[in-house]
Amino acid sequence: MSQGVSRPGPILVINPNSSEIVTQGLSDALAGFRFPAGPAIECVTITEGPTGVVTQREVDESALRVGDLIAARPDCGAYVIACYSQPGLDLGRSLTKQPVLGIQDAGVLAALSLADSFGVIAVSPLSIPRHLRTLRRLGVEQRLAAEVALEGISVADSGHGEESFGQLLRAGERLLAAGAGAVVLGCAGMSGHRARLEQALGVPVIDPTQAAVATALGLLLTAG
């Protein structure tokens, strides 16, 4: 920002599920994005939400809660929907002129800037058809090597513990075998394993919430 320009409003990172563990994990993953001259980064939980946004009904119900929160926080400079299914993305954009970013869009576009093809690790097989619809909307479905899901791991547990890391590693290895040159974590709760997984796989592993917040920072810091 140039001298004399006021500090932008905060970036509101919205966790649509009710897990405070996930929200804390998001905040921890974003620690390096906070600096004195930059916008504040607030990570908030929608406590009325489900424990995980997995089914289509949970997505649709969460969309209204996300929209209500965006409408209630006009002070923010940007909004990040920290759920890979991006509930409320279009609704949120209809409610504010500020940037509203979904982490699937941001994560996929970040992966495509680093590799010809990418793979996705989903937290549940129920989510995959919905994720594919978003890729068709983005026009990048042909660059998806594969998407695989974890087995029996909750959203809150997907970024913690050896069992979840082991499943992430096996899923990542399947994606590499399918030709993926980069891996996108298909759930905001997986952020705690990103760095370790990247080291183990030897290819870029994208935390989509980090990708979305990086985009929001760029937009706010270069705004006229």
C-alpha positions as CSV (number, residue, x, y, z in Angstrom):
1,M,0.0,0.0,0.0
2,S,1.2,3.5,-0.7
3,Q,1.9,5.9,2.1
4,G,-1.2,7.6,3.4
5,V,-3.6,4.8,2.2
6,S,-5.7,3.5,5.0
7,R,-5.5,-0.1,6.0
8,P,-8.0,-2.3,4.2
9,G,-10.9,-3.9,6.1
10,P,-10.3,-7.4,7.4
11,I,-10.4,-10.6,5.4
12,L,-13.1,-12.7,6.9
13,V,-12.4,-16.4,6.6
14,I,-15.7,-18.3,7.1
15,N,-15.8,-21.8,8.4
16,P,-19.4,-22.9,7.6
17,N,-19.2,-26.0,9.9
18,S,-19.5,-25.8,13.6
19,S,-16.0,-27.2,14.4
20,E,-13.8,-24.8,16.3
21,I,-11.0,-27.3,15.8
22,V,-11.2,-26.7,12.1
23,T,-11.4,-22.9,12.6
24,Q,-8.3,-22.9,14.8
25,G,-6.5,-25.0,12.2
26,L,-7.4,-22.4,9.5
27,S,-6.1,-19.6,11.7
28,D,-2.8,-21.5,12.4
29,A,-2.3,-22.2,8.6
30,L,-2.8,-18.5,7.9
31,A,-0.3,-17.2,10.6
32,G,2.3,-16.3,8.0
33,F,-0.2,-14.2,6.1
34,R,-0.6,-11.7,8.9
35,F,1.7,-8.7,9.0
36,P,1.4,-5.3,10.6
37,A,0.6,-3.2,7.5
38,G,-1.7,-5.7,6.0
39,P,-5.4,-6.4,6.6
40,A,-6.4,-8.4,9.6
41,I,-7.4,-12.0,8.9
42,E,-10.3,-13.1,11.0
43,C,-11.3,-16.8,11.1
44,V,-14.9,-17.3,12.3
45,T,-17.1,-20.4,12.9
46,I,-20.8,-20.6,12.0
47,T,-21.7,-22.4,15.2
48,E,-25.2,-23.2,13.9
49,G,-23.7,-25.2,11.0
50,P,-23.3,-29.0,10.7
51,T,-20.2,-30.7,12.0
52,G,-19.1,-31.1,8.4
53,V,-20.5,-29.8,5.1
54,V,-20.7,-33.0,3.1
55,T,-24.2,-33.6,1.8
56,Q,-26.0,-31.4,-0.7
57,R,-28.5,-30.5,1.9
58,E,-25.7,-29.4,4.2
59,V,-24.3,-27.3,1.4
60,D,-27.6,-25.6,0.6
61,E,-28.4,-24.9,4.3
62,S,-24.9,-23.5,4.9
63,A,-25.2,-21.2,1.9
64,L,-27.9,-19.2,3.7
65,R,-25.9,-18.9,6.9
66,V,-22.8,-17.8,4.9
67,G,-24.9,-15.2,3.2
68,D,-26.3,-13.9,6.5
69,L,-22.8,-13.6,7.9
70,I,-21.5,-11.7,4.9
71,A,-24.4,-9.3,5.0
72,A,-23.8,-8.7,8.7
73,R,-20.1,-7.8,8.2
74,P,-20.0,-5.0,5.7
75,D,-16.8,-3.7,7.3
76,C,-14.8,-6.5,5.7
77,G,-12.5,-5.9,2.7
78,A,-12.9,-9.5,1.4
79,Y,-14.6,-12.8,2.3
80,V,-13.2,-16.3,2.0
81,I,-15.6,-19.3,2.2
82,A,-13.4,-21.9,3.8
83,C,-15.2,-25.0,2.6
84,Y,-14.3,-26.8,-0.5
85,S,-18.0,-27.0,-1.6
86,Q,-18.1,-23.2,-1.4
87,P,-21.6,-22.8,0.1
88,G,-23.0,-19.4,-0.5
89,L,-20.5,-18.2,-3.1
90,D,-23.0,-16.9,-5.6
91,L,-25.3,-15.6,-2.8
92,G,-22.4,-13.8,-1.1
93,R,-21.4,-12.1,-4.3
94,S,-24.9,-10.8,-4.7
95,L,-24.8,-9.2,-1.3
96,T,-21.5,-7.2,-1.4
97,K,-19.2,-5.5,-3.9
98,Q,-16.2,-6.8,-2.0
99,P,-14.4,-9.9,-3.2
100,V,-16.0,-13.2,-2.2
101,L,-13.7,-16.1,-2.8
102,G,-14.3,-19.8,-2.6
103,I,-11.4,-22.1,-1.7
104,Q,-12.1,-24.7,-4.4
105,D,-11.8,-22.1,-7.2
106,A,-8.6,-20.7,-5.6
107,G,-7.0,-24.0,-4.8
108,V,-7.6,-25.4,-8.3
109,L,-6.3,-22.3,-10.0
110,A,-3.2,-22.3,-7.8
111,A,-2.5,-25.9,-8.7
112,L,-2.9,-25.2,-12.4
113,S,-0.3,-22.4,-12.2
114,L,2.2,-25.0,-11.0
115,A,1.4,-28.2,-13.0
116,D,-0.3,-29.3,-16.2
117,S,-2.6,-31.6,-14.3
118,F,-3.8,-31.9,-10.7
119,G,-5.5,-34.2,-8.3
120,V,-7.8,-33.6,-5.4
121,I,-8.2,-35.4,-2.0
122,A,-11.8,-35.2,-0.8
123,V,-12.9,-35.9,2.7
124,S,-15.9,-37.9,1.5
125,P,-17.0,-39.6,-1.7
126,L,-20.3,-37.8,-1.4
127,S,-18.5,-34.6,-2.2
128,I,-16.9,-35.6,-5.4
129,P,-19.8,-35.2,-7.9
130,R,-20.3,-31.7,-6.5
131,H,-16.6,-30.8,-6.9
132,L,-16.7,-32.0,-10.5
133,R,-19.6,-29.7,-11.2
134,T,-17.5,-26.8,-10.1
135,L,-14.6,-27.9,-12.3
136,R,-17.0,-27.9,-15.3
137,R,-18.0,-24.4,-14.3
138,L,-14.4,-23.3,-14.3
139,G,-13.8,-25.1,-17.6
140,V,-10.8,-27.1,-16.2
141,E,-12.3,-30.6,-15.8
142,Q,-10.0,-32.0,-18.5
143,R,-7.0,-31.1,-16.4
144,L,-8.1,-33.2,-13.4
145,A,-6.0,-36.4,-13.2
146,A,-8.2,-37.9,-10.5
147,E,-10.1,-37.2,-7.2
148,V,-10.0,-39.7,-4.4
149,A,-11.7,-39.6,-1.0
150,L,-10.6,-40.5,2.5
151,E,-12.4,-43.3,4.4
152,G,-14.1,-42.7,7.7
153,I,-12.2,-39.6,8.7
154,S,-14.3,-36.6,9.9
155,V,-13.7,-33.1,8.7
156,A,-12.3,-32.1,12.1
157,D,-9.9,-35.0,12.2
158,S,-8.7,-34.8,8.6
159,G,-5.8,-32.5,9.5
160,H,-4.6,-34.2,12.7
161,G,-3.2,-37.5,13.7
162,E,-1.3,-40.4,12.1
163,E,-4.4,-42.2,10.7
164,S,-5.6,-39.2,8.7
165,F,-2.0,-38.5,7.5
166,G,-1.6,-42.1,6.4
167,Q,-4.9,-41.9,4.4
168,L,-3.8,-38.6,2.9
169,L,-0.5,-40.1,1.9
170,R,-2.0,-43.1,0.2
171,A,-4.6,-40.9,-1.6
172,G,-1.8,-38.6,-2.8
173,E,0.2,-41.6,-4.1
174,R,-2.8,-42.7,-6.1
175,L,-3.1,-39.2,-7.5
176,L,0.5,-39.2,-8.6
177,A,0.1,-42.6,-10.2
178,A,-2.9,-41.1,-12.1
179,G,-0.6,-38.3,-13.5
180,A,-1.2,-35.4,-11.1
181,G,1.6,-32.9,-10.9
182,A,0.1,-31.1,-8.0
183,V,-2.4,-32.1,-5.2
184,V,-5.2,-29.9,-3.9
185,L,-6.5,-30.6,-0.4
186,G,-10.2,-30.9,-0.9
187,C,-11.2,-29.9,2.6
188,A,-10.3,-26.9,4.7
189,G,-9.7,-29.2,7.7
190,M,-6.7,-30.9,6.1
191,S,-4.4,-27.9,6.4
192,G,-2.5,-29.3,9.3
193,H,-0.9,-32.0,7.1
194,R,-0.1,-29.9,4.1
195,A,3.7,-29.3,4.6
196,R,4.4,-32.9,5.7
197,L,2.4,-34.3,2.8
198,E,4.2,-32.1,0.3
199,Q,7.5,-33.3,1.6
200,A,6.4,-36.9,1.4
201,L,4.9,-36.7,-2.1
202,G,7.6,-34.5,-3.7
203,V,5.0,-32.3,-5.6
204,P,3.2,-29.1,-4.7
205,V,0.4,-29.7,-2.2
206,I,-2.1,-26.8,-2.2
207,D,-4.0,-25.6,0.9
208,P,-6.9,-24.0,-0.8
209,T,-7.7,-21.6,2.1
210,Q,-4.1,-20.3,1.9
211,A,-4.6,-19.9,-1.9
212,A,-7.8,-18.0,-1.4
213,V,-6.4,-15.7,1.3
214,A,-3.3,-15.0,-0.9
215,T,-5.6,-13.9,-3.7
216,A,-7.6,-11.7,-1.3
217,L,-4.4,-10.1,0.0
218,G,-3.3,-9.4,-3.5
219,L,-6.6,-7.7,-4.4
220,L,-6.7,-5.6,-1.3
221,L,-3.1,-4.5,-1.2
222,T,-3.2,-3.4,-4.9
223,A,-6.5,-1.7,-4.8
224,G,-6.5,1.9,-5.8
